[in-house]
Amino acid sequence: MLVRHARTRPTAVAFRSKHLGLYRERTWRDYAVLVARVAAGLKRLGVTRGERVAIVGDPCEEWMLADLGAQALGAITYGVYPTASASEVEYQLRDAGASVFVAQDQEYVDRILPFADRLPALRFIVVVDTSAMFSYAHPKLRGWDEVLGEPSAADEDLVALEALAAAIDPGDPAFIVYTSGTTGHPKGALVAHGRHLAGAFNLVQHYPLLAEPQRTVVFLPLCHVLGRDVALTLPLLSGLVPHFGEDAEDLTRTIFEVAPTVLFTVPRYLQKFASRALVAVQSASRPKRLVYDWAMRVGRRHVRAHWEGRASGTGRLAYALARAVAFRPLLNKLGFDALELVISGGAPLPPETMALWQMWGVNVCEIYGQTEEAGAIITGQRERFPRPGDVGTLGPGWELKLADSGEILIRGEHVFESYWGNEAATREVRAADGWLHTGDVGEWKDGRLRLIDRARDFIVTAGGKTLAPASIENALRASPYVAEVAVFGQARKYLTALVEIDYDTVADWARAHDIAYTGFTSLAEHPRVEALIGAEVTRANTLLARVEQIKAFRILPKALDPEEEGEPVTPTRKVKRAQMYARFRDLVESMYGDAEERLLAQQAGDVLDPSMRDQSRGREGRR
């Protein structure tokens, strides 16, 4: 498809990337020629059909070129999360047996060099940005320029790429995407070329707006299947033109400069963007705050009327005024004022967050999919400004049913081939009759799917109530001051929570209230911050049934860092609940009074041997 675009639309813009402060356009012809040169360079390094090439780094032009160049040779590519710890990097390189590792810069080279010689399959480490590599002399190191080689006649490169593409069959393996690994080592889902193209196209079918010319910003990791869709595949199938910023840490500037019309994101980014906007509102002059408060009252009435199908002409007029004087200036500062569609996936989107953006006038829709669907979505909200609370209607190409347990089962053409080197795990999720077990529990009502939780993640309290922690955690994650939360309560009388504060937002709040602090820990331990989070817990509890309410919480004394060894979060910042309990057991246990247990133990005396008494402990850690 890349060659076809280069032949039929040679001067059309394929993507833009920022370098030295300026956005550089790459046409489809430029793109194809660069991929051909990278393929030739990897071939010189001995890469052959079926070998694996691993890539790590932030979203950038070179990531795409390395991926497509390797695939053109028939190699199987896979990305490593930029936030993965050294042990996770080593595991994935060993598991898939990468022969070449493409690293964005020195940071990632430093992560692999200590164990590079322990990886028998690894022949070369290709470094894209070698500006800080002048003192490195490892024999496996190669520079990106060496791979790219000298340019030849463009037509020769295109002919060469065309010949390579012709040798690829739609059923050939294209890439591996590793799952998050919340309950163990991540599993590598193997996806074929044709299956991925068909899967990604179901997004275009579900959202026809994507077929029209659209601008987007790429910031999701390209090792994530949705990130791959946005940067590499959808531009081949739709009117989407991806844009890459110069610095992944300066995403707000990139979005402001590009003013995207479509955005693909995960819930946490929507929460962080909204938090920054709210902090700016709170810091504004009193007249501006009064205008904003009035606009929000109008916005609440407007979206509620829209969801209920009773919007009136007067209401629309009032909302148009509110949007003009309050919401559009707010969105303009974020670079969100041109957005026609925001698609959120990867994790449940708190309904409060979705409702807030809709009040501001941003059409946010939620999708549901998994790594195992080869780049396709299972369901998605299609209508403009949909009511929060479900994940929409079934995507093209799928059958869906619920098991007796409520588990979501799907069947269709957009299913991964297998887990790399793990047939037993493949058989666990792919039944002989073709139904894929998602591991998620849901409800199907009026042709729409509502997610409840992961099948294995339910909490059963001491009172026998079965609760879904995800919905409880999402109620608290809707707070701009909360970065992450983990709920506990297995076999307990009530629920408790560990809370990680959003350092940037809480720090802004602290400065606005003249609260002195020296860093994350001192801020997290400040009594007024505890009171702030307590108020957020109280707010969340008003949205929950009594048995679901959080009775106690503790603030984590440090930020969760997925790059740190043994940290209880995945590279995508999904919480590993058992590891979270093990790491912060004392904090969790401090929220449960043990007077009743001590009384019962005293009455039982020494009738139980120590090993039997210990069986009642560490219950959270065994979940």
Summary of the structure (lengths in Angstrom):
residues: 623
radius of gyration: 25.6
end to end distance: 46.5
largest distance: 88.0
contacts: 2050
relative contact order: 0.08
helix: 44%
strand: 21%
